[in-house]
């Protein structure tokens, strides 16, 4: 898993190794430059340095300890079968592909999964999810473009309950005519899901495009205002040197990062481990 993470973060790690001094002495000034290069927000870079012991040369153990405090948020634990996940995010963030990766991950752990194509605003989204369901050999509830997305969610959860499935993963629209319409739709899906199964959805997960770096924080805040988010998945980290943005995302949203996407294949989704992430960063810095 550690090597898998390192491979996925290679561009971010290269930004550290290519910028550090030849003598490899990491002073506070050097550390600030390295953190900013990897898209760690300026305020957080300053804060990390502030909480380090007052020595000019940075100690790796001290830096690791401070960095890990930014990922102290835990995901809520809910016992439910089926466990219903409502997936949020703007178009292009990798939402549909991430749903497929989640389904593949659960299936590889011998869990049963059903998908719900509740992004009925785009015909392409329905077809893309249907193709993934066929490829992964998992059931899907889908209708046509313009159909009531809440009804699709209801049917998906009801089917999952009837068949005794472990997971139901519900796709949702990333953009409608305006934010008010999107808010109304997501709230309705959430409300109708609870009617299908009390307490559903058990987890509302926001998909963020890692290539956007710190710019994704504003997008995440907007979604969090529309409907309370429970956790975040960061996609496309293999394609960016902005891995440092994860510090800002976790801190600003006060939400756990659940998984990270580190490639395009169905297997390229790994559970986020704060210690492994920070250790990988520190390896490159030192």
N, C-alpha and C positions, 0 to 999 in steps of 0.2 A: 504493500500500500504506500509506503514511504517513497519508493522509487517511482511509483505511478504519479504521486503528487509532484515530485521533483520534475518529472518529464512534462507534466501539464503546466507547471509554473516556469518553464525554462526561459521564456522571454523576460519575465520579471526578474528572475535570478541573474540573468545575463546583464541586466541593467545595473545590478549591484557589483558584479565581478568586473565589469568593464570600467566602472567609475571609481573604484576604491584605489587608494594610493599604492605605489610600488612597495613601500615598506610595510604595508598592511596594518599600520597603526591607525586605529579608528578613534579619532578625536571627536569631540562633540560637534565641531564644525563639519567634519567629514561625514558624520552620521546624519546630520541635518540634510546635507546635499544628497546623500544616498536615498534617504526616505522620500524626499520630494521628487527625486528622479523616478521613483516607483509609484508616484501618485498618492502617497500618504498625504492627507490634507495638512496644510501648513500649521494650523492650530494644534493638530494632534502630534505632528513632528516636534513642535516646541514643547508640548506637554510631556511626551516621552522623555525628552532630554531633561526637562525640569525634575522629573521623578527619579532620575538616575543619581547615584551617589556623586558628591562634588569632587570628582577626579577628572583630569583632562583626558586620559586614555580610558576608553570604554571597556568594561569587562563584559564578556559574553553572557555570563550567568545573570548579571544585573539587567542587561537589555532583554533577555528572554523573559525574566520575571515580570518586568514592566509591560512588555508587549502582550503577554497572555491575559492581563487584566482587562483588555479591550473585548475579550470574547467570553465574558463570564455569564452571558445570558443563556438560560436553559430553555429547551422546548418543553411545552406543557405535556404531561403524561396523561393520556386518556386511554382507558381500556374499552374498546368497542369492536364489534364484529357485525357487519363490515366496518372498517375504519374509513371514513369518508374524507377525502382530500379535495379541496376546492383550489384550483390553480389559477392564479392571477398574473397579469403582466401585459405590457404593450405588445402589439404585433412586431415581430422581428427580433424579440428578445430571446427566442429559442424555446418558447412555451410548449408548443406541441411536441418538439423533439425531446424536451425534458420529461414530459409526461410519458413518452415511450421508454425513456431510460429508466424512469421510476418503475414502470410496469415490468420491464426486463429485470431490474434489480430484485423486485419482490418475487417475481416468478422463479428466478434463480435460487431463491431461498425457500422454494417449495410453497409459496403462498399463491392463492388464487386472486386474480385481478379482473375487474371489469372497467371499461372506459366509457365516459359519457361525453358526447360531442355537443356541449352547450354553447359553443361559439357559433351560433347560427347566423350571426351577422355576415360572416364570410363563407361562401360556398367552398372556397379553397381550404379553409380550416377543417371543415367537416371531412372532406375527401382525404386530406393529409393524415388526419387521425385514423380514418378508416383503413388507409394503406398500412399504417403502423400496426394497427390491431391485427390485420391479416398476416403481416410479416412475423409478429410475435406470437401469433396464434392465441390471442386473448379475445373475449367477447367485447362487443361495443354496442351501445345504444346511440343511434344517430337518426336524424330526420333530414328534412330539406332546409335550404336557406330560408330564413324568415320565420321559421317555426319558433314557438315559445321556448326559450332556453330553460326556463324553470321547469317546464313539463318534461324536458329531456332529463334534467337532473333528477326529478322525482321518479321517472321510469327507471333510470339507472340504479338508483339506491334501492328501489323496490325489488328490482331484479336481483341485486346483490344480496338482499335480505332473504328472498325466496330460495336462492341457490346456496345460501350459507357461505358466501365468498368472504375472503379476508379483507380485500381493499376495493374501494370504488374511487376512481380518480376522475374528477369533473373538470373539463376544459371550460374556459369562459372567454368572453369577448375582451379584446384589448383596447378597442376604440369604437365608440359609437359616434353619433352626430355631435354630441357634446358631453362634457363631464357629468352633467346632471342626469342625462339619459343612462350613462354607464353606471352611475351610482345607484339609480333606481333599479337597473337590471340586476346588478350584483346583490343588492339587498333582497330582491325578490327570490333569486336563486337560493340564497342562504335561508330565507324564511320557509320556502317550500321544501328545502332539503330537511329541515327540522320536522316538517309534517310527515315526510316519508320515513324518517327515523329520528326519534327524539335525541337531540344533542348534535345532530349533523348540521353542517360539516364540522368534523372534529378538528380539522386543521386547515387554515387558509394560508396558502403559501404563495409568496410573490417571487416571480422569476425576473432576475435582473441581468442585463447584458454586461459582462465584465469588461468588454472593450470600451464601455462608456466611462469607466473609472469613477471618480468622485461625482461626476455629473449625474450618475444614477441615483444619488441620494435624494435629490429633489423629486425625481419621478417616484421613488419609493415612498416618500412622505405624502405625496398626493394620493397614492393608492391607500395608504394607511389611514388617511382622513376619510376616504370614501367608505372603506370597510376595514375593520380592525384586523391587521395581519398578524399571524402567529409565528412566521419564520420566513427565511429567505433562501433561495437557491441562486447561486451566481453561475452563469453560463459563460462559455467561450474564453475561459482564463488562459487556455493554451495559445490564443491568438493575440495576446496583449502583454505589454510590459507594465500594466497598471494594477498588478496584484495588490499593491499597497493600499488600494482604495477600500479593501475589505475592512481595514481598521476604522475608516470613517463611516462605512455603512453600518457596521455593528454598533458603533458608538452613537451615531446620530439617531438611529432607529430604535436602539435598545431592544433588538431582536436577535434571536439566535440565527446563525448561518447554518443551515441544515445539511446541504450538499453543495458540491462545486462540480461544474462540468469542465472536463479537461481534454476534450476531443470530440470528434463527430460520430464515433461509432456508438452502438447501443450500450456498450459496456463502459463508456467513458463518463461515468458519474460516480463520485466517491463521497462517502459520508465525511463531513467536515470535522476534522480533529484539530482544535486550537493549538495543542502542544506540537503536533507534527507540522502544522503550518508555520508556527513561529520558529521551530527548530530548522526547518528548511530555509527560511529567510536568514536566520543567524548563520547558517553554514555558508551562505553566499556572501554575507557581509564580512565574516571573519576568515 
